[in-house]
Every structure is written in C-alpha cells, then in structure tokens.
Amino acid sequence: MKRGILVILAGVAVMVSGIVFYLQGNSIVGPTYSFMYSNPKWIVNGPLIAIGGILILVAGLGISLQRLRS
C-alpha cells in the first residue's frame, strides 16, 4: 500500500508542477525574472507535464487497487 501512495503523491506533484509551468508561461503566476515567465514554450510543455502526472497518478491508483484486491 505504501508504494501505491508514494506513486500517487509523485503523480500529484508532477501534475501540479505542470499546471504551474503552464500558468507561468501565460504570465499568470510566478516571478517575472523566471525563464518560464511569458515563455510560449511552457504554454505547451506545462500541459504535457500535467498529463504525465495524471498518468503517474492513475498508475498509483492501479497499484493501490491491485493490492487491496489481493
């Protein structure tokens, strides 16, 4: 069960990071001196990172559910 929870937490952290990167790319959040601030590259990269986080989160949920069944 611990492994599943750790994977879920990692997925949430990656997903939140992707959302923050997207918001920084759109000049909504973050310090203005950041290399991501108002950078169109991060408008694309942020959602891709967030999707990766969602996939990790789903994998963690699968691990947790598999352990509950056995």
C-alpha positions, 0 to 999 in steps of 0.5 A: 500500500505504501508504494501505491501512495508514494506513486500517487503523491509523485503523480500529484506533484508532477501534475501540479508542477505542470499546471504551474509551468503552464500558468507561468508561461501565460504570465499568470503566476510566478516571478517575472525574472523566471525563464518560464515567465511569458515563455510560449514554450511552457504554454505547451510543455506545462500541459504535457507535464500535467498529463504525465502526472495524471498518468503517474497518478492513475498508475498509483491508483492501479497499484493501490487497487491491485493490492487491496484486491489481493 
